[in-house]
Amino acid sequence: MNTRRRLVIAFGAGVLAVPFGSYAQGPETARHIGILMGFAKDDPEQQLRIAAFKEGLAASGWEEGRNLKIDILWTGADVNRASEFARELVALRPDVIMSSTTPATSALQRETKTIPIVFTSVADPVGSGLVKTLARPGGNITGFINYESSLVEKWIQLLKEAAPHVTRVAVMFNPRTALYAEYYLRPLKAVAAKLGVTTIMATVSSEPEIERIIAGLGRRPGGGLIVLTDSFAFVHRKSIITLAARNKVPAIYFSGTMVEDGGLISYGIEIIDLYRRAARQVDRILRGAKPSELPVEQPTKFELFVNLKTAKILGIKVPRSILVRADKVIE
């Protein structure tokens, strides 16, 4: 049984009860966790992430409805909504907040300097001004980096390996949600130049803009697409994937979910693991640890997904050198 299915079964069955010392005395001792998710509530992937987070809490003895209260707000990829919901969540005065995405975490930072915050899905917390250093965050915020800048080297190399004919690549992102884009763009341009690939910055903020960019790539041979890690791109992933296939544009993505949804290839972290680890960090804070003294942690598990159905549609023969390294091949 795969990890995602185990999570759904465990979450749905309510297998969360774990004996826990003094906090299991009654509702008067319940602790309060707020969650601000920078994604859509109806996205099944996001429900898996929340299930993993709750599963991690359960492993430390925290059970919702027994010794724990949880409030979750969902912003989608709407930056304005992130600010509004951050204000609402902080007003509830939770003991600790778990946040997902840079815009959501930045919005929370503007609202509170005292409530502990544990972030996930943040690319460049130092450059974004969320923490002073990775080793010593220094304030009320700590958490987990989701993608290091060195990953862009893998993205361009894998795309070129899968589709050697690619000579120009559009790097797609929304500048309002991917505030950290430059963190990736500098190393990406350097590696692309070595591989003889021209990079094009493709900023988007709507589905018509996504369509315009991808259709333009498909009009001439040699076009490829890198979808930068971005909550906007994840929310609009089905449109991006459909348009890339329709216009015969090979693309690499940052999430395995996007390949399961029909994307060609992805290389990125095992995001579910990050949410379990975030639960352990929240547990430490609930037991008295200070965020300022908890180092920002980096990902430890990575995944390479390939979709051979999509490769066939694109007329691409994925080399064995990629297939033997893949964690999942969709045939």
Backbone as numpy.savetxt, mean C-alpha at the origin, in Angstrom:
# Nx Ny Nz CAx CAy CAz Cx Cy Cz
-4.38 -24.18 1.92 -5.23 -22.98 1.92 -4.35 -21.74 1.92
-4.60 -20.79 1.00 -3.71 -19.64 0.92 -3.97 -18.64 2.04
-3.01 -17.70 2.20 -3.05 -16.74 3.30 -4.32 -15.91 3.28
-4.71 -15.42 2.10 -5.88 -14.55 2.00 -7.15 -15.28 2.43
-7.28 -16.55 2.03 -8.47 -17.31 2.40 -8.49 -17.57 3.91
-7.32 -17.89 4.49 -7.26 -18.11 5.94 -7.72 -16.86 6.68
-7.30 -15.69 6.18 -7.68 -14.44 6.84 -9.18 -14.25 6.82
-9.80 -14.48 5.67 -11.23 -14.29 5.56 -11.99 -15.23 6.48
-11.53 -16.50 6.54 -12.19 -17.48 7.40 -12.05 -17.10 8.86
-10.83 -16.73 9.25 -10.59 -16.37 10.65 -11.38 -15.14 11.03
-11.40 -14.16 10.16 -12.10 -12.90 10.43 -13.61 -13.12 10.49
-14.11 -13.88 9.50 -15.55 -14.10 9.43 -16.06 -14.97 10.57
-15.24 -15.92 11.02 -15.68 -16.81 12.08 -15.53 -16.20 13.45
-14.86 -15.07 13.52 -14.69 -14.40 14.80 -13.70 -15.08 15.70
-12.69 -15.75 15.13 -11.71 -16.46 15.94 -10.70 -15.46 16.46
-11.11 -14.66 17.42 -10.26 -13.59 17.90 -10.05 -13.64 19.41
-10.72 -14.56 20.09 -10.65 -14.56 21.54 -9.36 -15.20 22.03
-8.55 -14.41 22.73 -7.31 -14.89 23.31 -7.26 -14.40 24.74
-6.93 -15.27 25.71 -6.88 -14.82 27.09 -5.92 -13.66 27.24
-6.30 -12.72 28.04 -5.47 -11.52 28.19 -5.65 -10.96 29.58
-4.61 -10.96 30.37 -4.55 -10.53 31.75 -5.58 -9.55 32.24
-5.12 -8.42 32.73 -5.97 -7.48 33.44 -6.96 -6.76 32.55
-6.72 -6.69 31.24 -7.61 -5.94 30.37 -8.90 -6.69 30.05
-9.02 -7.94 30.51 -10.21 -8.73 30.20 -11.24 -8.64 31.30
-11.24 -7.60 32.08 -12.13 -7.50 33.23 -13.51 -6.97 32.88
-13.65 -6.24 31.80 -14.97 -5.72 31.47 -14.87 -4.50 30.60
-16.02 -3.96 30.19 -16.02 -2.83 29.25 -15.36 -1.58 29.80
-15.29 -1.45 31.15 -14.69 -0.25 31.72 -13.19 -0.17 31.45
-12.56 -1.30 31.11 -11.12 -1.30 30.86 -10.81 -1.36 29.36
-11.83 -1.30 28.50 -11.60 -1.41 27.06 -10.76 -0.25 26.56
-9.85 -0.55 25.64 -9.05 0.48 24.99 -9.68 0.82 23.64
-9.24 1.95 23.08 -9.89 2.49 21.89 -8.85 2.71 20.78
-9.07 2.10 19.64 -8.19 2.27 18.48 -8.99 2.95 17.36
-8.44 3.98 16.77 -9.01 4.60 15.59 -8.22 4.16 14.37
-8.89 4.01 13.25 -8.22 3.62 12.00 -8.66 4.57 10.90
-7.70 5.14 10.19 -7.99 6.00 9.03 -7.39 5.35 7.80
-8.26 4.83 6.94 -7.83 4.11 5.74 -7.96 5.02 4.51
-6.88 5.16 3.77 -6.88 5.99 2.58 -7.34 5.26 1.35
-8.29 4.35 1.51 -8.81 3.54 0.42 -10.33 3.47 0.53
-10.95 2.73 -0.39 -12.41 2.58 -0.39 -12.84 1.40 0.48
-13.90 1.60 1.22 -14.38 0.56 2.14 -14.84 -0.69 1.40
-15.40 -0.53 0.19 -15.95 -1.68 -0.53 -14.90 -2.46 -1.32
-13.62 -2.13 -1.15 -12.55 -2.85 -1.82 -12.21 -4.10 -1.01
-12.40 -5.30 -1.56 -12.12 -6.54 -0.81 -10.69 -6.61 -0.28
-9.74 -6.07 -1.02 -8.34 -6.09 -0.56 -8.18 -5.34 0.75
-8.88 -4.22 0.88 -8.77 -3.43 2.11 -9.41 -4.16 3.29
-10.46 -4.90 3.05 -11.06 -5.69 4.13 -10.11 -6.80 4.59
-9.35 -7.35 3.67 -8.33 -8.33 4.04 -7.26 -7.70 4.93
-6.89 -6.47 4.61 -5.88 -5.78 5.40 -6.38 -5.52 6.82
-7.63 -5.07 6.92 -8.20 -4.83 8.25 -8.31 -6.15 9.01
-8.69 -7.23 8.32 -8.77 -8.54 8.96 -7.41 -8.96 9.49
-6.36 -8.71 8.72 -5.00 -9.05 9.16 -4.61 -8.24 10.38
-4.97 -6.97 10.39 -4.67 -6.10 11.53 -5.37 -6.62 12.78
-6.65 -6.96 12.65 -7.40 -7.47 13.80 -6.87 -8.84 14.24
-6.47 -9.63 13.28 -5.88 -10.93 13.62 -4.59 -10.74 14.42
-3.80 -9.74 14.02 -2.58 -9.44 14.76 -2.87 -8.94 16.16
-3.91 -8.13 16.30 -4.31 -7.66 17.63 -4.76 -8.84 18.50
-5.51 -9.75 17.90 -6.00 -10.91 18.64 -4.85 -11.76 19.17
-3.79 -11.86 18.37 -2.63 -12.64 18.81 -1.98 -12.04 20.05
-2.21 -10.74 20.27 -1.67 -10.07 21.46 -2.72 -9.93 22.57
-3.89 -10.53 22.37 -4.90 -10.54 23.41 -5.98 -9.49 23.33
-6.06 -8.75 22.21 -7.05 -7.68 22.08 -8.23 -8.16 21.24
-9.42 -8.13 21.84 -10.61 -8.60 21.14 -11.66 -7.49 21.10
-12.06 -7.15 19.88 -13.07 -6.11 19.71 -14.37 -6.54 20.37
-14.94 -5.64 21.17 -16.17 -5.96 21.88 -15.94 -6.52 23.26
-14.71 -6.91 23.57 -14.41 -7.43 24.90 -13.51 -6.47 25.66
-12.33 -6.23 25.11 -11.42 -5.27 25.76 -10.92 -4.21 24.78
-11.63 -4.11 23.66 -11.18 -3.19 22.61 -12.36 -2.62 21.83
-12.28 -1.32 21.57 -13.22 -0.64 20.68 -12.45 -0.13 19.47
-13.01 -0.32 18.27 -12.34 0.12 17.05 -13.30 0.98 16.23
-12.84 2.16 15.81 -13.57 3.01 14.88 -12.76 3.14 13.60
-13.39 2.87 12.45 -12.71 2.93 11.16 -13.38 3.96 10.26
-12.58 4.84 9.68 -13.08 5.79 8.69 -12.32 5.56 7.38
-13.03 5.66 6.26 -12.48 5.37 4.93 -12.51 6.63 4.07
-11.36 7.02 3.54 -11.31 8.28 2.78 -11.36 8.08 1.28
-11.19 6.84 0.79 -10.97 6.66 -0.64 -9.65 7.34 -1.00
-9.54 7.85 -2.21 -8.33 8.58 -2.60 -8.56 10.08 -2.57
-9.53 10.51 -1.75 -9.94 11.91 -1.68 -9.13 12.62 -0.59
-8.24 13.51 -0.99 -7.38 14.21 -0.04 -8.20 15.10 0.89
-9.21 15.75 0.36 -10.06 16.60 1.20 -10.80 15.79 2.25
-11.27 14.63 1.86 -11.95 13.76 2.81 -10.98 13.26 3.87
-9.73 13.04 3.50 -8.72 12.61 4.48 -8.59 13.64 5.59
-8.55 14.91 5.23 -8.45 15.97 6.24 -9.68 16.01 7.13
-10.84 15.90 6.51 -12.10 15.95 7.26 -12.22 14.77 8.23
-11.91 13.58 7.74 -12.05 12.38 8.58 -10.97 12.30 9.65
-9.79 12.84 9.35 -8.73 12.88 10.37 -9.20 13.72 11.55
-9.83 14.83 11.24 -10.35 15.71 12.30 -11.41 14.98 13.13
-12.30 14.26 12.45 -13.36 13.52 13.15 -12.77 12.42 14.03
-11.78 11.72 13.52 -11.20 10.61 14.27 -10.45 11.11 15.50
-9.68 12.16 15.35 -8.95 12.73 16.48 -9.91 13.22 17.56
-11.07 13.75 17.14 -12.06 14.24 18.11 -12.61 13.13 18.99
-12.51 11.88 18.53 -12.97 10.74 19.33 -11.98 10.37 20.43
-10.78 10.94 20.39 -9.73 10.74 21.38 -9.39 9.26 21.60
-9.07 8.52 20.56 -8.67 7.13 20.75 -7.31 7.04 21.45
-7.00 5.87 21.99 -5.71 5.66 22.65 -4.57 5.63 21.63
-4.86 5.13 20.46 -3.86 5.07 19.39 -4.60 5.02 18.06
-3.95 5.51 17.00 -4.55 5.50 15.66 -3.64 4.72 14.71
-4.24 3.85 13.90 -3.51 3.21 12.81 -3.95 3.89 11.52
-2.99 4.33 10.71 -3.32 5.03 9.46 -2.73 4.30 8.27
-3.36 4.49 7.13 -2.89 3.88 5.90 -2.83 4.94 4.81
-1.69 5.10 4.19 -1.33 6.03 3.12 -0.72 7.31 3.68
0.10 7.94 2.87 0.74 9.20 3.25 -0.26 10.34 3.45
-1.23 10.55 2.52 -2.18 11.65 2.75 -2.97 11.49 4.05
-3.39 10.29 4.37 -4.15 10.05 5.60 -3.30 10.33 6.82
-2.05 9.87 6.80 -1.15 10.07 7.94 -0.79 11.54 8.10
-0.55 12.23 6.99 -0.24 13.66 7.05 -1.42 14.45 7.60
-2.63 14.06 7.22 -3.83 14.73 7.73 -3.94 14.54 9.24
-3.65 13.35 9.72 -3.68 13.10 11.16 -2.61 13.89 11.89
-1.44 13.99 11.27 -0.34 14.75 11.89 -0.72 16.21 12.10
-1.49 16.75 11.17 -1.93 18.14 11.30 -2.94 18.32 12.44
-3.62 17.24 12.81 -4.69 17.33 13.81 -4.23 17.02 15.23
-3.15 16.24 15.39 -2.73 15.88 16.74 -1.23 15.67 16.83
-0.65 16.15 17.90 0.76 15.94 18.20 0.90 15.06 19.45
-0.21 14.55 19.95 -0.16 13.77 21.19 -0.67 12.34 21.05
-1.74 12.12 20.28 -2.25 10.76 20.14 -1.26 9.93 19.32
-0.83 8.78 19.81 0.11 7.94 19.06 -0.50 7.47 17.73
0.31 7.50 16.69 -0.12 7.08 15.35 0.87 6.04 14.82
0.34 4.94 14.31 1.15 3.91 13.65 0.70 3.86 12.20
1.60 4.19 11.26 1.21 4.22 9.85 1.63 2.96 9.12
0.89 2.66 8.05 1.28 1.66 7.07 1.14 2.31 5.69
1.65 1.66 4.67 1.52 2.15 3.29 2.01 3.58 3.14
3.15 3.89 3.75 3.81 5.19 3.61 5.19 4.95 3.01
5.52 5.67 1.96 6.75 5.40 1.22 7.98 6.11 1.79
7.86 7.38 2.07 9.02 8.20 2.46 8.65 9.05 3.69
8.59 8.43 4.87 8.13 9.16 6.05 9.05 10.30 6.48
10.35 10.17 6.21 11.28 11.26 6.55 11.08 12.42 5.59
11.10 12.14 4.30 10.91 13.18 3.30 9.54 13.83 3.37
8.53 13.07 3.83 7.18 13.62 3.97 7.00 14.39 5.27
8.04 14.41 6.11 7.97 15.17 7.36 7.19 14.50 8.47
6.94 13.18 8.34 6.18 12.48 9.36 7.05 12.10 10.56
8.31 11.79 10.30 9.25 11.43 11.38 10.58 12.13 11.14
11.37 12.27 12.21 12.69 12.91 12.07 13.68 11.97 11.40
13.77 10.76 11.92 14.61 9.72 11.31 13.88 8.39 11.45
14.31 7.40 10.68 13.68 6.08 10.78 14.00 5.44 12.13
15.22 5.62 12.60 15.65 4.99 13.85 15.02 5.63 15.07
14.87 6.96 15.04 14.30 7.70 16.17 13.25 8.67 15.63
12.00 8.22 15.50 10.96 9.06 14.90 10.79 10.41 15.58
10.89 10.43 16.92 10.95 11.70 17.62 9.65 12.37 18.00
8.52 11.91 17.48 7.25 12.56 17.82 6.22 11.54 18.26
4.99 11.74 17.82 3.91 10.81 18.18 3.60 9.82 17.07
4.48 9.74 16.07 4.22 8.91 14.88 5.35 7.93 14.63
5.01 6.69 14.34 5.95 5.68 13.87 5.18 4.74 12.94
5.83 3.70 12.44 5.10 2.79 11.57 5.96 1.98 10.65
5.47 1.80 9.41 6.07 0.86 8.48 6.15 1.45 7.08
7.36 1.47 6.53 7.55 1.87 5.13 6.99 0.75 4.25
6.28 1.11 3.19 5.79 0.06 2.30 6.69 -0.17 1.08
7.30 0.87 0.54 8.15 0.68 -0.64 9.39 1.56 -0.55
10.56 0.94 -0.63 11.80 1.70 -0.65 12.04 2.22 -2.07
12.81 3.28 -2.17 13.07 3.87 -3.49 13.83 2.92 -4.41
14.59 1.99 -3.82 15.37 1.05 -4.64 14.48 0.09 -5.43
13.21 -0.02 -5.04 12.32 -0.93 -5.75 12.09 -0.50 -7.20
12.23 0.79 -7.48 11.99 1.24 -8.86 12.99 0.61 -9.82
14.18 0.30 -9.32 15.16 -0.38 -10.16 14.61 -1.73 -10.61
13.98 -2.44 -9.66 13.38 -3.74 -10.00 12.23 -3.56 -10.99
11.43 -2.51 -10.81 10.28 -2.30 -11.69 10.71 -2.11 -13.13
11.66 -1.22 -13.35 12.08 -0.94 -14.73 12.83 -2.13 -15.32
13.63 -2.81 -14.50 14.36 -3.98 -14.98 13.42 -5.12 -15.36
12.42 -5.37 -14.51 11.46 -6.44 -14.80 10.62 -6.13 -16.02
10.20 -4.87 -16.15 9.40 -4.50 -17.31 10.21 -4.67 -18.60
11.45 -4.27 -18.57 12.32 -4.40 -19.74 12.63 -5.86 -20.05
12.77 -6.66 -18.99 13.03 -8.09 -19.16 11.82 -8.80 -19.76
10.62 -8.42 -19.30 9.39 -9.05 -19.80 9.05 -8.57 -21.20
9.33 -7.29 -21.48 8.98 -6.69 -22.78 10.19 -5.92 -23.31
11.16 -6.62 -23.89 12.41 -5.97 -24.34 12.20 -4.87 -25.37
11.06 -4.88 -26.05 10.81 -3.87 -27.09 10.49 -2.49 -26.50
10.24 -2.42 -25.19 9.88 -1.15 -24.56 11.07 -0.19 -24.57
10.86 1.00 -25.11 11.94 2.01 -25.17 11.55 3.32 -24.48
10.27 3.48 -24.17 9.83 4.66 -23.43 8.76 4.24 -22.42
8.86 4.78 -21.23 7.97 4.36 -20.15 7.32 5.57 -19.50
6.01 5.54 -19.38 5.28 6.56 -18.63 5.20 6.11 -17.17
5.52 7.01 -16.26 5.42 6.73 -14.83 4.16 7.44 -14.33
3.15 6.65 -14.01 1.84 7.22 -13.70 1.64 7.38 -12.19
1.19 8.58 -11.78 0.86 8.84 -10.39 0.02 10.11 -10.29
-0.66 10.24 -9.17 -1.43 11.44 -8.86 -0.60 12.27 -7.88
-0.16 13.46 -8.24 0.71 14.25 -7.35 0.08 14.63 -6.02
-1.26 14.59 -5.94 -1.92 14.94 -4.68 -1.91 13.78 -3.69
-1.88 12.55 -4.19 -1.86 11.39 -3.30 -0.46 10.76 -3.21
0.32 10.87 -4.26 1.70 10.39 -4.24 2.63 11.58 -3.94
2.53 12.09 -2.73 3.31 13.28 -2.34 4.81 13.03 -2.38
5.17 11.78 -2.35 6.55 11.32 -2.24 7.14 10.93 -3.60
6.48 11.28 -4.70 6.85 10.77 -6.02 8.33 10.97 -6.34
8.89 12.12 -5.98 10.29 12.41 -6.30 11.24 11.40 -5.66
10.81 10.84 -4.55 11.57 9.80 -3.84 11.89 8.63 -4.77
10.96 8.34 -5.69 11.13 7.26 -6.65 11.68 7.73 -7.99
11.31 8.94 -8.38 11.61 9.38 -9.74 13.10 9.54 -9.99
13.84 10.04 -9.01 15.29 10.23 -9.20 16.01 8.92 -9.52
15.88 7.89 -8.68 16.57 6.64 -9.02 16.00 5.96 -10.26
14.70 6.13 -10.51 14.10 5.49 -11.67 14.69 6.03 -12.96
14.82 7.35 -13.04 15.38 7.96 -14.25 16.80 7.48 -14.50
17.57 7.34 -13.43 18.97 6.92 -13.57 19.06 5.50 -14.13
18.26 4.60 -13.58 18.29 3.20 -14.04 17.74 3.08 -15.45
16.65 3.80 -15.74 16.06 3.75 -17.08 17.05 4.20 -18.14
17.81 5.25 -17.83 18.80 5.75 -18.79 19.85 4.69 -19.11
20.26 3.93 -18.10 21.25 2.87 -18.31 20.70 1.75 -19.20
19.37 1.57 -19.14 18.74 0.52 -19.94 18.28 1.03 -21.31
18.56 2.29 -21.59 18.16 2.86 -22.88 16.67 3.15 -22.97
16.05 3.42 -21.84 14.61 3.68 -21.80 14.36 5.14 -21.43
13.53 5.81 -22.21 13.14 7.18 -21.91 11.96 7.18 -20.94
12.01 8.00 -19.91 10.92 8.07 -18.94 10.08 9.32 -19.17
8.78 9.16 -19.00 7.82 10.25 -19.15 7.02 10.36 -17.86
6.97 11.53 -17.27 6.17 11.72 -16.06 4.71 11.89 -16.47
3.86 10.97 -16.02 2.45 10.98 -16.41 1.58 11.22 -15.18
1.36 12.49 -14.86 0.53 12.82 -13.71 -0.95 12.77 -14.10
-1.75 12.16 -13.23 -3.17 11.99 -13.50 -3.97 12.30 -12.23
-5.21 12.73 -12.43 -6.09 12.97 -11.30 -7.53 12.57 -11.60
-7.74 11.94 -12.76 -9.09 11.52 -13.15 -8.98 10.36 -14.14
-10.08 9.65 -14.32 -10.07 8.53 -15.26 -9.89 8.99 -16.72
-10.46 10.12 -17.15 -10.18 10.58 -18.51 -8.68 10.83 -18.75
-7.99 11.33 -17.74 -6.54 11.54 -17.88 -5.80 10.22 -17.96
-6.24 9.24 -17.20 -5.65 7.90 -17.27 -5.80 7.35 -18.68
-7.00 7.49 -19.23 -7.27 6.98 -20.58 -6.42 7.69 -21.62
-6.28 9.01 -21.48 -5.48 9.77 -22.44 -4.02 9.32 -22.44
-3.46 9.13 -21.26 -2.05 8.73 -21.15 -1.82 7.36 -21.77
-2.66 6.38 -21.39 -2.44 5.01 -21.85 -2.73 4.87 -23.34
-3.76 5.55 -23.82 -4.05 5.52 -25.26 -2.89 6.11 -26.05
-2.29 7.16 -25.52 -1.14 7.77 -26.18 0.05 6.83 -26.24
0.25 6.07 -25.18 1.35 5.10 -25.17 1.14 4.02 -26.23
-0.11 3.65 -26.44 -0.40 2.57 -27.37 -0.37 2.95 -28.83
-0.28 4.25 -29.11 -0.34 4.68 -30.53 0.97 4.41 -31.27
2.06 4.32 -30.52 3.36 4.05 -31.16 4.01 2.86 -30.50
4.79 2.09 -31.24 5.48 0.94 -30.65 6.47 1.39 -29.59
6.74 0.50 -28.64 7.79 0.76 -27.65 7.31 1.38 -26.36
5.98 1.59 -26.22 5.47 2.22 -25.01 5.27 1.22 -23.88
5.59 1.64 -22.66 5.36 0.82 -21.46 4.87 1.71 -20.33
4.43 1.10 -19.25 3.85 1.84 -18.15 4.34 1.33 -16.81
4.76 2.24 -15.94 5.04 1.93 -14.54 3.99 2.66 -13.71
3.23 1.91 -12.93 2.23 2.51 -12.06 2.86 2.68 -10.69
3.13 3.92 -10.35 3.80 4.23 -9.09 2.90 3.89 -7.91
3.50 3.47 -6.82 2.72 3.18 -5.61 1.94 4.43 -5.19
0.62 4.30 -5.15 -0.24 5.47 -5.03 -1.66 4.99 -4.71
-2.28 5.53 -3.68 -3.64 5.11 -3.33 -4.62 5.43 -4.46
-4.40 6.53 -5.18 -5.26 6.88 -6.30 -5.21 5.79 -7.37
-3.99 5.34 -7.68 -3.83 4.29 -8.69 -4.49 3.00 -8.23
-4.38 2.70 -6.94 -4.98 1.46 -6.44 -6.49 1.53 -6.52
-7.07 2.65 -6.16 -8.51 2.81 -6.23 -9.00 2.70 -7.68
-8.20 3.21 -8.63 -8.58 3.21 -10.05 -7.89 2.10 -10.83
-7.46 1.08 -10.14 -6.64 0.05 -10.79 -7.36 -0.69 -11.92
-8.65 -0.92 -11.79 -9.35 -1.68 -12.83 -9.40 -0.92 -14.14
-9.56 0.38 -14.06 -9.53 1.19 -15.29 -8.15 1.16 -15.92
-7.11 1.30 -15.11 -5.74 1.29 -15.62 -5.43 -0.05 -16.29
-5.80 -1.14 -15.63 -5.52 -2.48 -16.14 -6.28 -2.72 -17.45
-7.54 -2.35 -17.50 -8.35 -2.55 -18.70 -7.81 -1.74 -19.87
-7.45 -0.50 -19.61 -6.92 0.37 -20.68 -5.57 -0.10 -21.18
-4.72 -0.60 -20.28 -3.41 -1.10 -20.68 -3.56 -2.30 -21.61
-4.49 -3.21 -21.29 -4.73 -4.37 -22.14 -5.32 -3.97 -23.48
-6.27 -3.05 -23.45 -6.94 -2.61 -24.68 -5.98 -1.94 -25.63
-5.03 -1.18 -25.09 -4.09 -0.44 -25.93 -2.75 -1.17 -26.12
-2.71 -2.42 -25.65 -1.50 -3.27 -25.82 -0.26 -2.61 -25.21
-0.42 -2.09 -24.00 0.70 -1.45 -23.29 1.15 -2.33 -22.14
2.36 -2.89 -22.18 2.86 -3.67 -21.04 3.09 -2.76 -19.84
2.64 -3.22 -18.68 2.72 -2.39 -17.48 3.19 -3.21 -16.28
3.91 -2.56 -15.38 4.28 -3.18 -14.12 3.64 -2.41 -12.98
3.17 -3.15 -11.99 2.41 -2.59 -10.88 3.13 -2.86 -9.56
2.67 -2.17 -8.51 3.30 -2.29 -7.21 2.61 -3.30 -6.30
1.47 -3.85 -6.73 0.68 -4.73 -5.88 0.28 -6.00 -6.62
0.41 -7.15 -5.94 -0.02 -8.41 -6.53 -1.51 -8.43 -6.82
-2.28 -7.70 -6.03 -3.72 -7.62 -6.26 -4.01 -7.09 -7.66
-3.18 -6.19 -8.14 -3.40 -5.59 -9.44 -3.14 -6.60 -10.56
-2.26 -7.54 -10.33 -2.03 -8.62 -11.30 -3.16 -9.64 -11.22
-3.64 -9.92 -10.02 -4.80 -10.81 -9.87 -6.02 -10.21 -10.56
-6.07 -8.89 -10.63 -7.18 -8.20 -11.31 -6.96 -8.07 -12.81
-5.83 -8.58 -13.33 -5.61 -8.56 -14.77 -4.39 -7.81 -15.24
-3.59 -7.24 -14.32 -2.35 -6.57 -14.70 -1.30 -7.58 -15.16
-0.30 -7.12 -15.87 0.71 -8.02 -16.44 1.67 -8.56 -15.38
2.30 -7.67 -14.62 3.36 -8.10 -13.70 3.44 -7.11 -12.54
3.83 -7.61 -11.39 3.99 -6.73 -10.23 5.17 -7.22 -9.39
5.78 -6.26 -8.71 6.79 -6.60 -7.72 6.62 -5.64 -6.55
6.40 -6.19 -5.38 6.18 -5.33 -4.22 6.16 -6.12 -2.94
5.74 -5.48 -1.89 5.75 -6.12 -0.59 4.51 -6.99 -0.40
4.61 -7.91 0.56 3.44 -8.66 0.99 2.70 -7.78 1.99
1.74 -7.03 1.51 1.11 -5.98 2.30 0.36 -6.51 3.51
-0.19 -7.72 3.40 -0.92 -8.29 4.54 0.01 -8.44 5.74
1.24 -8.85 5.49 2.21 -8.99 6.58 2.45 -7.68 7.30
2.42 -6.58 6.55 2.66 -5.26 7.13 1.56 -4.89 8.14
0.34 -5.27 7.85 -0.77 -4.95 8.75 -0.72 -5.79 10.02
-0.26 -7.02 9.91 -0.08 -7.84 11.12 1.00 -7.23 12.00
2.08 -6.80 11.36 3.16 -6.19 12.13 2.73 -4.87 12.75
1.87 -4.13 12.05 1.36 -2.87 12.60 0.56 -3.14 13.88
-0.16 -4.26 13.91 -0.92 -4.62 15.12 0.01 -4.83 16.30
1.15 -5.44 16.07 2.11 -5.66 17.16 2.65 -4.32 17.67
2.86 -3.39 16.75 3.34 -2.07 17.16 2.28 -1.33 17.98
1.03 -1.45 17.57 -0.08 -0.84 18.32 -0.17 -1.46 19.71
-0.01 -2.76 19.78 -0.04 -3.45 21.07 1.04 -2.91 22.00
2.23 -2.69 21.50 3.32 -2.17 22.32 2.98 -0.78 22.87
2.35 0.03 22.02 1.97 1.38 22.47 0.88 1.31 23.53
-0.10 0.43 23.34 -1.16 0.28 24.33 -0.61 -0.18 25.68
0.52 -0.85 25.64 1.15 -1.33 26.88 2.18 -0.35 27.43
2.29 0.84 26.81 3.12 1.88 27.40 4.31 2.35 26.59
4.60 1.72 25.44 5.74 2.17 24.64 5.44 3.53 24.00
6.49 4.31 23.76 6.34 5.62 23.14 6.68 5.54 21.64
5.80 6.10 20.78 6.09 6.07 19.34 7.44 6.68 18.99
7.83 7.72 19.73 9.09 8.41 19.45 10.29 7.50 19.58
10.13 6.39 20.31 11.25 5.49 20.57 11.12 4.17 19.82
10.07 4.04 19.02 9.87 2.81 18.23 10.33 3.08 16.79
11.41 2.46 16.34 11.91 2.73 14.99 10.88 2.43 13.90
10.91 3.22 12.85 10.11 2.92 11.67 10.70 1.66 11.03
9.85 0.69 10.77 10.33 -0.60 10.24 10.14 -0.68 8.74
10.98 -1.50 8.13 10.95 -1.67 6.68 10.36 -3.01 6.31
9.87 -3.17 5.08 9.27 -4.45 4.67 10.31 -5.56 4.65
9.85 -6.78 4.93 10.75 -7.94 4.94 10.32 -9.01 3.95
9.08 -8.92 3.45 8.58 -9.93 2.53 8.16 -9.27 1.21
8.63 -9.83 0.10 8.35 -9.27 -1.21 7.73 -10.34 -2.11
6.95 -9.89 -3.10 6.25 -10.82 -3.98 6.39 -10.39 -5.45
6.56 -11.38 -6.31 6.58 -11.18 -7.76 5.42 -11.97 -8.35
4.46 -11.25 -8.97 3.30 -11.87 -9.58 3.35 -11.66 -11.10
2.92 -12.67 -11.85 2.87 -12.58 -13.31 1.54 -13.13 -13.80
0.93 -12.45 -14.76 -0.33 -12.90 -15.33 -0.11 -13.29 -16.79
-0.06 -14.61 -17.05 0.21 -15.09 -18.41 -0.99 -14.89 -19.34
-2.20 -14.80 -18.78 -3.37 -14.49 -19.61 -3.22 -13.11 -20.24
-2.79 -12.17 -19.41 -2.60 -10.81 -19.91 -1.42 -10.74 -20.87
-0.37 -11.49 -20.57 0.79 -11.52 -21.48 0.36 -11.99 -22.88
-0.53 -12.97 -22.93 -1.01 -13.48 -24.22 -1.78 -12.40 -24.96
-2.63 -11.67 -24.23 -3.40 -10.58 -24.85 -2.47 -9.53 -25.44
-1.37 -9.26 -24.72 -0.41 -8.24 -25.16 0.57 -8.75 -26.21
0.53 -10.06 -26.47 1.47 -10.63 -27.43 2.88 -10.74 -26.88
2.98 -10.93 -25.54 4.29 -11.00 -24.88 4.54 -12.43 -24.39
5.73 -12.92 -24.65 6.15 -14.22 -24.10 7.05 -13.94 -22.90
6.51 -14.13 -21.71 7.28 -13.85 -20.50 8.42 -14.85 -20.39
9.67 -14.37 -20.27 10.81 -15.28 -20.23 10.81 -16.17 -18.98
11.40 -17.32 -19.13 11.49 -18.26 -18.01 12.25 -17.64 -16.84
13.19 -16.77 -17.13 13.98 -16.14 -16.07 13.10 -15.40 -15.06
11.94 -14.93 -15.53 10.98 -14.27 -14.63 10.07 -15.31 -13.97
9.59 -16.26 -14.76 8.63 -17.24 -14.25 9.19 -18.06 -13.10
10.47 -18.41 -13.17 11.06 -19.25 -12.11 11.22 -18.47 -10.81
11.23 -17.14 -10.89 11.36 -16.31 -9.69 10.01 -15.89 -9.13
8.95 -16.09 -9.90 7.62 -15.59 -9.50 7.06 -16.34 -8.31
6.42 -15.60 -7.42 5.72 -16.19 -6.30 4.34 -16.70 -6.71
3.78 -16.06 -7.74 2.48 -16.51 -8.25 2.42 -16.25 -9.75
2.03 -17.28 -10.49 1.83 -17.16 -11.94 0.37 -17.49 -12.24
-0.32 -16.54 -12.84 -1.73 -16.74 -13.20 -1.78 -17.21 -14.65
-2.35 -18.40 -14.88 -2.35 -18.97 -16.21 -3.77 -19.09 -16.76
